[in-house]
Amino acid sequence: MKAIALLEVQAMVAAIVGLDAMVKAADVKLIHVEKRLGGRLVTVVVEGEVSAVTAALEAGKNAAAEVGNVKVCEVIARP
C-alpha cells in the first residue's frame, strides 16, 4: 500500500539533514519540496510503502531535530 510522509522543519539545513536520513533509512523517493516564508519553513514529501515511509519519517524527524526545529511530521496512507 502506497503512502506519503510530510516532514516540515524550520530552516533548509534541517530539511536537508532530515531528507538525507529519510532516504538512507528506507526505500522512499522524494516527490516534492516546498519552501515558505522565504525558506524559513521547508516541507519535504516522500513516497513509498507504508512501513518504509513510517521508518523513514522517524529517522528524518530525529535527524532534523538535532540541527533544527521540527514543526510537522505526518504519514498519509493511500493518498
Secondary structure in CASP SS format (residue, H / E / C, confidence):
PFRMAT SS
TARGET T0000
AUTHOR 0000-0000-0000
METHOD secondary structure of the structure
MODEL  1
M C 1.00
K E 1.00
A E 1.00
I E 1.00
A E 1.00
L E 1.00
L E 1.00
E E 1.00
V E 1.00
Q E 1.00
A C 1.00
M H 1.00
V H 1.00
A H 1.00
A H 1.00
I H 1.00
V H 1.00
G H 1.00
L H 1.00
D H 1.00
A H 1.00
M H 1.00
V H 1.00
K H 1.00
A H 1.00
A C 1.00
D C 1.00
V C 1.00
K E 1.00
L E 1.00
I E 1.00
H E 1.00
V E 1.00
E E 1.00
K E 1.00
R E 1.00
L H 1.00
G H 1.00
G H 1.00
R C 1.00
L E 1.00
V E 1.00
T E 1.00
V E 1.00
V E 1.00
V E 1.00
E E 1.00
G E 1.00
E E 1.00
V H 1.00
S H 1.00
A H 1.00
V H 1.00
T H 1.00
A H 1.00
A H 1.00
L H 1.00
E H 1.00
A H 1.00
G H 1.00
K H 1.00
N H 1.00
A H 1.00
A H 1.00
A H 1.00
E H 1.00
V H 1.00
G C 1.00
N E 1.00
V E 1.00
K E 1.00
V E 1.00
C E 1.00
E E 1.00
V E 1.00
I E 1.00
A E 1.00
R C 1.00
P C 1.00
END
